[in-house]
Amino acid sequence: MTVQPVILWTDALIFALLSGVLALVWFIRRHEHLRAPWAAVARRPMPMAAALVLGVFVAIGLLDSLHYRERLPDSPADRPQYSVEVLSVFDALVIDLRKQQEKTYSAPLAMQLYAKEFIERDGVTVRDYPRLKHGGAHLAHAGERLPDIARRTLAGAALGLLFSLLVFAGLAVRQARRMQGSVGAWIAAWRQGRLAWPGRTVVGAIALLLMLGGVMAQLASGYHLLGTDKVGQDVLYISLKSIRTGLVIGTLTTLVTLPLAIGLGIAAGYFRGWVDDLIQYVYTVLNSIPGVLLIAAAVLIVQVYIESNPELFDTAAARADIRLLALCLIMGVTSWTGLARLLRGESLKLRTLDYVEAARAFGVSHARIISRHIFPNVFHLVLIAIVLDFSGLVLAEAVLSYVGVGVDPSMYSWGNMINGARLELAREPVVWWQLGAAFAFMFSLVLAANLFADGVRDAFDPRLGGRR
């Protein structure tokens, strides 16, 4: 084999979560009362546009979770040896971004390094800006840069528009066959906004995403679109690789939070008495301890364990991955209290309703009452909390990495990018693009998550039924 598959702990959990989500989607599609709120979400333009943006981020994260190690070219056939560097399918797709490395900083879309150096020119040593090895290397003179950038931008936009037209044509044909009508009638209904879903918004968002992707692909093929960092690595590549870290923090932490919050919150509200007192005491004490201290202590313990047992981790990626997993676990343990309090209050109210009292009077077990009457009536709160807390967890990773207790420094993350930008902002001239790239990508993901969360909240919260 030319490659050896590598399954990290977070990879396995990500695809287990994906399987669970697909199973949940299949279950929801079979039940009308569960499908109705999601249909309401699908009828709202803004959540659908946000869902498309989230879909792009998720696709990049999943591709970056398929890891492997390449076979060394000089290894024997009977005993193949593999590289210690762990790559992903995403790395293979953007191999030019990964390998086109410069000497040090260069500005976005630049042809020269950002700082002057002593270089040989016509046999004379002069101090000037050296040319980049890859950025703008296809150009002979600096005066050709702006026209070339304009041509590539127009070509990328045109290519993206062409793909969007093909997608629209395929969608029109499929929907016309499904509605048993003509393509022209469906396009007329789409243009007038008479579809059961926001067709114009969806098509417009797809077109914008494809055009933006086309422009980025065209410019990145000839330049460093977002510049390079201190060691000359492409900042666009670093930003795209950081997507997986943000998604892992936002999703795997939720897997730890939900069982604790749902189990303890509902138990405290339903059973009351000493059970309620004990659970309240636990999360009151936990809230009294600064979360950063708990996270820092857990990360340091994991770091000591890794250094004491190097034989358990054969690659740097495995060591960074176990630290990321530990960060998800400790963040989940420290962030369940808010949702537990909310579920406790709702369970206190639900346990006094007539149908719950009647079930207890007929001798129905507590487990069955909780599973059939309490949990289904608080599920909308759980779902709303998940989508609202996701963006908060992504931002939390950036803050923790900034203060030095986040993910491993060797792992790509927006927090590490922001942490590295501290000294860059003190340079003269200022290196601003790494901080700007981290902000732009994090802002896009968090904004899309928040807009989608608003749509989910409006559809699932019965108190907001008038806004649907």
Buried (B, 14 or more C-beta within 10 A) or exposed (E): EEBBEBEBBBBEBBBEBBEEEEEEEEEBEEEEEBBEBBEBBBBBBBBBBBBBBBEBBBEBBBBBBBBBBBBEEEEEEEEEEBBEEBBBEBBBEBEEBBEBBBBBBBBBBBBBBBBEEEBEEEEEEEEEBBBBEBBBEEBEEEEEBEEBBEEBBEBBBBBBBEBBEEBBEEBBEEBBEEEEEEBEEBBEBBEEEEBEBBBBBBBBBBBBBBBBBBBBBBBBBBBBBBBBBEEBBBBBBBBBBBBBBBBBBBBBBBBBBBEBBBBBBBBBBBBBEEBBEEBBEBBEEBEEEEBBEBBBEBBEEBBEBBEEEEEEBEBBBBBBBBBBBBBBBBBBBBBBBBBBBBBBBBBBEBBEEEEBEEBEEEEBEEEEBBEBBBBEBBEBBBBBBBBBBBBBBBBBBBEBBBEEBBBBEEBBBBBBBBBBBEEBEEEEEEBBBBBBBBBBBBEBBBEBBBBBBBBBBBBBBEEEEEEE
